[in-house]
Amino acid sequence: MGAKPRYDRAMSAIDALGRAQYVNLETFRKNGTGVQTPVWVARDGDELVIFTNGDSYKVKRLRRNPNIRIAECNVRGVLRGPWHEGTGRLVEDEAAKQSGTRALHRKYGWQMTLADWGARLRGSKKNWAFIVIRLGTDE
């Protein structure tokens, strides 16, 4: 079987998700079908932040429908914790983008630095999109 979930019920959902190496982000198509994608995540205050390509389908789906589900997972998207409902929004403000970048650098260190460096070389960093996740009020 796979690794046991590391979710501790005494830990808040935002703490558990903020500490997870990967989370499965589920966004929804027009017809309501969910699409799951494993991504990096970092806690930034009372929210979670994710970065991705601004042309990705998850960004397009999020623009249509801000409702999301999120759960801890492994690199392949296999769940390691429970799903949590929430909303996502794209960050437009430069200060908020910088805050998200700092949070991701604090958490992922050299891995984020390498991703950042590679994106700069390819010229794709200018197309990065930052998604801020706020969990539902019952979390």
The 8 nearest C-alpha neighbors of each residue, nearest first, counted from 0:
[[1, 2, 3, 77, 4, 79, 78, 73],
 [2, 0, 3, 77, 79, 4, 78, 73],
 [1, 3, 4, 0, 79, 5, 73, 77],
 [2, 4, 5, 1, 79, 0, 80, 6],
 [5, 3, 79, 80, 6, 2, 78, 71],
 [4, 6, 3, 7, 79, 80, 15, 2],
 [7, 5, 80, 4, 8, 15, 79, 10],
 [6, 8, 10, 9, 5, 15, 11, 4],
 [7, 9, 10, 6, 11, 12, 15, 5],
 [10, 8, 7, 11, 6, 12, 15, 14],
 [11, 9, 8, 7, 15, 14, 12, 6],
 [12, 10, 14, 13, 15, 9, 8, 138],
 [11, 13, 15, 14, 16, 138, 10, 83],
 [12, 14, 16, 11, 15, 17, 134, 47],
 [15, 13, 17, 11, 12, 16, 18, 10],
 [16, 14, 12, 18, 17, 13, 11, 10],
 [17, 15, 19, 13, 18, 14, 12, 71],
 [16, 18, 42, 14, 41, 15, 19, 13],
 [19, 17, 15, 16, 14, 20, 41, 42],
 [20, 18, 16, 21, 17, 71, 15, 22],
 [19, 21, 18, 39, 22, 40, 73, 71],
 [22, 20, 39, 19, 38, 72, 73, 71],
 [23, 21, 71, 72, 70, 37, 38, 24],
 [22, 24, 37, 70, 36, 69, 72, 76],
 [25, 23, 69, 36, 35, 68, 22, 37],
 [24, 26, 35, 68, 34, 67, 33, 69],
 [27, 25, 67, 34, 33, 57, 60, 61],
 [26, 28, 33, 31, 32, 34, 60, 29],
 [27, 29, 31, 32, 30, 60, 33, 26],
 [28, 30, 31, 27, 32, 60, 63, 64],
 [29, 31, 28, 32, 27, 33, 60, 64],
 [32, 30, 28, 27, 29, 33, 26, 34],
 [33, 31, 28, 27, 30, 34, 29, 26],
 [32, 34, 27, 26, 25, 31, 28, 35],
 [35, 33, 25, 26, 27, 32, 36, 28],
 [34, 36, 25, 24, 23, 33, 26, 37],
 [35, 37, 24, 23, 38, 25, 34, 76],
 [38, 36, 23, 76, 22, 24, 21, 74],
 [39, 37, 21, 22, 36, 23, 40, 24],
 [40, 38, 21, 49, 22, 20, 41, 37],
 [39, 41, 49, 48, 38, 17, 47, 21],
 [42, 40, 17, 48, 103, 47, 102, 43],
 [41, 43, 47, 17, 46, 44, 48, 102],
 [42, 44, 46, 47, 102, 45, 41, 48],
 [43, 45, 46, 42, 47, 102, 41, 48],
 [46, 44, 43, 47, 42, 133, 13, 134],
 [47, 45, 133, 43, 44, 132, 42, 131],
 [46, 48, 42, 132, 41, 131, 43, 40],
 [47, 49, 131, 41, 40, 130, 99, 132],
 [50, 48, 40, 130, 129, 39, 131, 51],
 [49, 51, 129, 128, 130, 127, 48, 52],
 [52, 50, 128, 127, 53, 129, 49, 55],
 [51, 53, 127, 55, 54, 128, 126, 50],
 [52, 54, 128, 127, 126, 55, 51, 58],
 [55, 53, 52, 56, 58, 59, 126, 128],
 [56, 54, 52, 57, 58, 53, 59, 51],
 [55, 57, 59, 58, 60, 54, 61, 53],
 [56, 58, 60, 59, 55, 61, 26, 34],
 [59, 57, 61, 56, 55, 60, 62, 53],
 [58, 60, 56, 62, 57, 61, 55, 63],
 [61, 59, 57, 63, 62, 58, 28, 56],
 [62, 60, 64, 65, 58, 63, 59, 57],
 [61, 63, 59, 60, 64, 58, 65, 88],
 [64, 62, 60, 61, 59, 65, 29, 28],
 [63, 65, 61, 66, 62, 60, 27, 26],
 [66, 64, 61, 87, 86, 88, 67, 62],
 [67, 65, 86, 64, 85, 87, 26, 68],
 [68, 66, 26, 85, 86, 25, 84, 65],
 [69, 67, 84, 25, 83, 85, 24, 82],
 [68, 70, 24, 83, 82, 23, 25, 22],
 [71, 69, 82, 23, 22, 81, 80, 83],
 [70, 72, 22, 80, 79, 78, 19, 16],
 [73, 71, 78, 79, 22, 77, 76, 21],
 [72, 74, 76, 75, 77, 21, 78, 79],
 [73, 75, 76, 21, 37, 72, 77, 38],
 [76, 74, 73, 77, 37, 72, 36, 78],
 [75, 77, 37, 72, 73, 74, 23, 78],
 [78, 76, 72, 73, 75, 79, 74, 23],
 [77, 79, 72, 80, 71, 76, 70, 73],
 [80, 78, 4, 72, 71, 5, 77, 3],
 [79, 81, 71, 4, 6, 78, 70, 82],
 [82, 80, 70, 83, 71, 79, 78, 6],
 [81, 83, 70, 69, 68, 84, 80, 71],
 [82, 84, 69, 68, 70, 85, 81, 134],
 [85, 83, 68, 135, 67, 134, 69, 82],
 [84, 86, 134, 135, 67, 133, 68, 66],
 [87, 85, 66, 65, 67, 133, 132, 134],
 [88, 86, 132, 65, 131, 130, 133, 67],
 [87, 89, 131, 130, 65, 90, 132, 86],
 [88, 90, 130, 129, 91, 131, 87, 128],
 [89, 91, 129, 92, 130, 88, 96, 95],
 [90, 92, 89, 93, 96, 95, 129, 128],
 [91, 93, 95, 94, 90, 96, 97, 89],
 [94, 92, 96, 95, 97, 91, 90, 98],
 [95, 93, 97, 96, 92, 98, 99, 91],
 [94, 96, 98, 92, 97, 93, 99, 90],
 [97, 95, 93, 99, 98, 94, 100, 92],
 [98, 96, 100, 94, 95, 99, 101, 93],
 [97, 99, 95, 101, 96, 100, 94, 102],
 [100, 98, 102, 96, 97, 101, 48, 95],
 [99, 101, 97, 103, 98, 102, 96, 104],
 [100, 102, 104, 98, 99, 103, 105, 97],
 [103, 101, 99, 105, 100, 104, 41, 43],
 [102, 104, 100, 106, 41, 101, 105, 107],
 [105, 103, 108, 101, 107, 106, 102, 111],
 [106, 104, 102, 103, 108, 107, 101, 41],
 [105, 107, 103, 104, 108, 102, 41, 111],
 [106, 108, 104, 111, 110, 103, 105, 109],
 [109, 107, 104, 110, 111, 105, 106, 112],
 [108, 110, 112, 111, 113, 107, 104, 114],
 [111, 109, 113, 112, 108, 107, 114, 104],
 [112, 110, 114, 113, 107, 109, 104, 108],
 [111, 113, 109, 115, 110, 114, 116, 108],
 [112, 114, 116, 110, 111, 115, 109, 117],
 [115, 113, 111, 117, 112, 116, 118, 110],
 [114, 116, 112, 118, 113, 117, 111, 119],
 [115, 117, 113, 119, 118, 114, 112, 120],
 [118, 116, 120, 114, 119, 115, 113, 121],
 [119, 117, 124, 123, 121, 115, 120, 116],
 [118, 120, 122, 116, 124, 117, 121, 115],
 [121, 119, 117, 118, 122, 116, 123, 124],
 [122, 120, 118, 123, 119, 117, 124, 116],
 [123, 121, 119, 120, 124, 118, 125, 126],
 [122, 124, 118, 126, 121, 125, 119, 127],
 [125, 123, 118, 126, 127, 119, 122, 115],
 [124, 126, 123, 127, 122, 119, 118, 128],
 [127, 125, 124, 53, 123, 52, 128, 54],
 [128, 126, 52, 124, 53, 51, 125, 50],
 [127, 129, 53, 51, 50, 52, 126, 130],
 [130, 128, 50, 90, 49, 89, 96, 51],
 [129, 131, 89, 49, 88, 48, 90, 50],
 [132, 130, 48, 88, 87, 47, 89, 46],
 [133, 131, 87, 47, 46, 86, 48, 134],
 [134, 132, 46, 86, 85, 87, 135, 131],
 [133, 135, 85, 84, 132, 86, 138, 136],
 [136, 134, 85, 137, 84, 138, 133, 86],
 [135, 137, 138, 134, 85, 133, 84, 86],
 [136, 138, 135, 134, 84, 83, 85, 12],
 [137, 136, 135, 12, 134, 11, 83, 13]]
